[in-house]
Amino acid sequence: MMFNRRFLAPILMSLLAGCSSDKPPIDPAKLVDFKPSARIELRWHADIGDAGKSVLFPAVTREAVFAAEADGKLYRFDRNTGKQVWSVDSGFEITGGVGAGDGLVLVGGEKGELAAFDEDTGKQKWLVKVSSDVLSPPRIADGVVVVRTGNQRITGLSAKDGGRLWLYERATPALIVRSHASVVIRNGLVYAGFAAGKLAAIGLNNGVVVWESAVSQPRGNTELERISDITSLPVVDKDQVCAVAFQGRLACFDAAQGGTLWTRDISSDKGMALSGKTLYLSDTDSNVLAVDKSSGSSVWKNGQFLLRKATAPYPLDDYLLIGDFEGYLHALKSDDGSLAARYETDGSAIVVAPVTLGKGALVQTSDGGLYSFTIR
C-alpha cells in the first residue's frame, strides 16, 4: 500500500504499522502444520512477465483468460488448457489491468493511457488519454467503459470508440491511500468507495450520483490517524452493498437507496467476498473473518495468517481461497475457517484475490505466474 500527499512515500506505512509504539515489531506468522482435508489441484500453469510495482489483475471471459505484465504486454490464453492464443504490445507501461467484456480487452497506463483490444484477434480498437494514471482494471457493461484514475476520478467512456460520456469527481483529503480498487457495476449502477470512507452509487449511463453514504468517519489527531479510505471493492447482491475502510469500519447499505443497515469496527485494505448469507474478509492484520451479512455479527475468525498480507478471500464450493506474500494459496473451510489445503506457487507474492475460472479459480502472482486451480 502507498500513500499520497497525493502520494506520500511508502515509508509512511511503517508509521501506520506502529513505529510510534514501544512494542517490538511483529514478524509474519509462520505456516502451521495441519492434516489436509482437501486438495488444491493444478489444472494448468503459464508464465508472463512480472507486475513490477503495479498490482495487475487477470480477467476471465467465457472463452479466454487475459493477463498483462508491467512492461506492456497483454496476453490471451485458452481458459481450459492455458495455451497462449495471442500476445500484443500495448505500447505503454501497464499499471491498470485487465478488464474484459463486450468483445473488448482493456488496460491502462501510468500516463493516463487507456487502450481497448479486440478479444478475438488482439487488434487495438482504440487508444485514449484519461485524466490521470490508471491503477485498476477498467470495467465494461452495456456499452460503457468505466475507468478509475489515481486522482479519484471515475470516467464513463463509449465502448465503441473511447469517447467520454461522463466524468465523476470529488474533493479528496490531503493524504490518501494509493488504491488499486476498481468499481463494481450491477443493475445499471456503478458502486465505488473513496477516500474519507465514502461509498457512492453512480448511474452507469449518465454519471449522476444516485446516493452517497459514509462507511467510516476519519478519527484521530494526526493526518495519518485520520486516514479512513475505502481501498478495496465493495460487494453487491440484489438487496445490499457492503464496503470496508482501512482504519475504519465495515458497513452494509440498501443497494437501491443507500440507507445504512449496520456497521461495525473492522479495518481492511484487501477487501472481502460475499457468498450466500456470509461476508468473508481479510482484515488489516491478515486475520480472516466470517461475518453474518444481515447483522454484522461474527461467525468465525482465523488468526493463523497474521501479517502474511493475506488477499481477500475467494469462495469456491465449501472453501475459501486466499493467497499470501510468499506465494502460498490456502484453502479454508467456509463453515468454520479451519485450514483444509495449501499449495505453493512460484514463491512471489499473491497480491490480488483469486478470480472465478469455470468450476475453479485463477491466480496471478507478482512474478507473472498464472495458475488455474480446482479443489477436491
N, C-alpha and C positions, 0 to 999 in steps of 0.2 A: 504494500500500500504506500502511496506517495501523497504529499500534501502540496498545497498551492497557496502562495500568497497572491496568488494563483500560479505557480505551485511552489510551495516551500520544499527544501531538500528532504530526502528520505530519512536523513539522520534524526529528524524530529520524531520518528517512530519510537526511538529509544526513550524519549521523554514520556510518550504515552504508555510505554511498556513499564514505566515505573522507576525511572532513573532518580526521581526525587525521593524515592523511598530508601530507608536504611536497610531494607531486606536485600539479601544477595540475589543475583539473577537466578532464575529457574531454568534448568535445562529441559528440552523437549522430552516427553515421556518415551521410554524405551518400549519397544514392541514386546508384548507379553506372549508367553506360550499358551496355547489353548488346544482343545481337541476339536478339529473341524467337524461340523455337522452338514456342510455343503461343500461344493467345489466350483470355483471360478474356472471356466473353460475358455481357452483362446480359440476363436474361430478364424481370425486372420490378423496379420500384422504388416504394416507398411511403415516406411521411414521417409520423412521430408526434412527440410531444413528447420533450424530452431526458431523459437519465437523472439529471440533477443530480449529486449526489455519490455516487450509488449505482452499482452495477455490475449491469445488468439483462440477463438472458439471454432470447432468444426461445425459443419451443417449437414443435415441429412434430408434427402427427399425420398420419394417412393422408389427411385431407381438408382440413386447415387449417394456417395459421400464426397463432400468438398472440404478441403483444408488448405491453409495458407502458411507460408513461412515469412519471417520478417523481411527478408531480402527482396520480396516482391513476387515470388512465385505462387500461383494458385493451381491447385490440382483437383482433378476429378478421379474418383475410384469407383469400381463396381462395388455396390454395397454388400453383395453376397460373397464375393471372393477376395476383395481387396486389390484386384488387378487395376493398375493405373490405366485410365482411359485417355486422358489428355492432361497437359500442363501448359500454362501460359505465363508470360511475364507481364505483370501489371504496369511496369514502368515506374513504380514508386515503392518506397518502403511501406509495407503494410503494418498498420497499427490497430486497425479495427476490422475484424472479420471472424467468421464468414457468415453472410446471410444468404438465404436461398428461398425461392418461391416464384410462382407465376412464370416459370421458364427462365428466370434470371438468377445469376450468382453475383453477390455484391461484396466488395471490400473497400475499406477506406484507408487514408494515409495521414501521415504526420502533418502535412501542409494543407490539409483540408481536401485532398483528392477523394473523390467517390466514383468508383467505376462499376459498371454493370456488364456482365458477360453472358453470352448465350449458354444455357445449361447443357445443351447437346454438343455444341461444337467448340466452346471456349472462345468464340469470336467476341471481341469487345463491341457492345451495343452503344454505349455512351460513356463519357467521362466529364464530370463537372467539378467545380470547386464549391465547398460549403464554408461556413464562417470560421471554423477552427479545426484543430486536429480531431480525427475520428478515432475514438478509443474503444468502441464497442461494435458488435455486429449490427449492420443495418437490418431493418425488418421490412417485410413487404406483405401487403394484403389489399385486396380489392383495387388493384391498380395504383396503389400509393406506396412509395418507398419512404420509410420513416428512419431518419438518421439522427443520432445524438452526438453532439460535439463537446469537446473539452471545456468550452465556455458555458456549459449548462443549457445551451440552446437545443431545441428539437425542431427539425425541419421536415416537412412533408413534400415529397417530390413526385412528379409523374413517372410511373414505371416505364412509360413509352419512350421518353427522351431525356429524363432527368430534370425537366423544368420545375422550378419551385412553385408549389401550390400554396404553402403557408409556412409561417415561422412562429414558434412559441419561444418566448424568452422571459426571464425573470431576474430580479435582483438577487445577488448572492452575497454571503458574508465574505469578509476579507480573507479568511482562512478556511479552505475546504479540502476535503479528501479527493484525491485524483481517482476517479471511479471508472471502471470498465463495464459497468452495468448498462444494458441497453434499455429497451422498453418491452412491454407486453401488449399485444393487440388482441382484443376479444370483443365480439359483438359491436363492432364499429367504434370502439373506444381505444385510445392509447393510454395505458397506465404507466406512470413513471414516478420514481422517487427522486428527491432533490436534496440539496444542502439544507441545513437547519431543520431536517426532519419532516419536510412537506411531501405529501403524496397527491398527485393530480390525475384526473381523468380528462382526456382531451379528445375532441371529436376527430376521427380519422380523416374525414373528408374536408374539414374546414379549419382545423387547428384551434377551435374555440374551446375554452375550458368549461367542462360540464360541472365539475366540482373539484374542490381542493380541501384536504383535511390534514391535520397535524398528527403525525405518528409520534413525534417526540419533540420536546421543547429543550433548547440549549440550557445547560445548567453548569454552574461553576464560576470561578472568579477570573480565570485566565482564558485567553482565546483558545488555547489547546483543550482546556477542560470543557469549553462550551461547544466544541465540535460535536454535532449530533446529526451527521449526514446519513442519508439512505444510500448505501454504496452497492446494493445488490438488487436483483429483480424482485418486484412484487409477485405474488402468486394469486391467481384468479380462478374462481369457478363461477357457476351461473348465479350464485347468491351473494358471494362476498369476495373481497380482495384484502389481502394481508401483506404487510410490509414490516421490515425491521430496520432499525437505525443503529449505526455504530455509536457507541457511548450513549445509547438511548433506550428505546422501548420497542417491543413487538406489539402491533396493533392490527385489528381487523375491522373492516368497514363494510357497509352495504354497498355492493358493486355498482348499483344504479344511481344511488343518491349521495353516497359518501358519508352517511351517518355512522358514528362510532359504535361498534358492537362491544368491544372490550379492548383493554390494554394491559400489559404487564411489563415489568422491568427486565429486559433481556437485551444484551448488546451483541450485534453480529455484523461483520463486514463481508461475510461469504454468502449469506442468504439461506434459502430454505426451499422445501418442496411440499406440495400438498397432495395427499393421497387419501381418498375417502373422507373419513371424519378426523384425520390427524394431520397436523403440521409437523414436519421434521426439519430441524435446522442445526447448523454448527455455529456455536457462539464464538465470541472474540478469542477465547482461550482454547478453542477447538474441542470443547465438550459437545457431544452430540445429544440433542434433546428431542423428545416427542411431546407434543402439546395438543390438547383437545381443541379442535377447530371452533367449536361452538362456544366454549367458555374461557379458553386460555389456560385451563388447569394442566398441571404436569402429569404426564403418563409414565415416562421413564427418562433416565439420564445415564449416558455412558461417558465416564471421565478418563478412559484409557488412552485418549489421543491428545492429552494436554500439550498445547504449544506445538503440535505437529502440523499446524497450518492445514487442518482438515478442510476439504472442499464442502460445498453444500451437498447434502445427501441426494441420491437419486433412487427413488423407489423402483424396484424390479421384482415382480411377483411377491413373495413373502419376505423380501430382504431390502436392505438399503445399501447402496454402494457409495463409498467415499474414497477420495484419493488423499495422499499426503505429500509432504515436502521431499520425501526420499523416494517417491515413485511407487509406493505401495498402494494397491487397491484393496480395500477391506469390505467385506460383506457382513452386515449386522442383521440379526433377526428383527423384523419390523415390529413384532409384538412386545418384545422386552429389551431390545437393544444389545443383546449379547452377541459376541463375536462368533461368526459361523464359518468364514473362509477368508483367505488372504492370497494375493497374487503380486509378485514383484515384477515391475516393468523394466525400464531401462536405467533406473536409478536417478533420473531427473524428476523435478517436481511435477506433480499433477496439480495444476492451479485452478482449472475450471471443472465443474461437476460433470460427470458422465452424461451423455445425451442418449436419447432413445434410438435404437437401431434394431428394427424388427422386434423379435422377442428377446432381445438382449440390449447391450449398451455399447457405446463408442467412447473411448478415452483418448485424449491427445496430451502428450507430455511436453514439457518445456523444450526438450531437445528434439522434438518433432516426431516422436513415435506415435503411430496410430494403432490402436488395439480394438478389435471387435471381440466382445465377450458375451458369453451366456453364463448362467449359474444353474447348477443342478444340486 
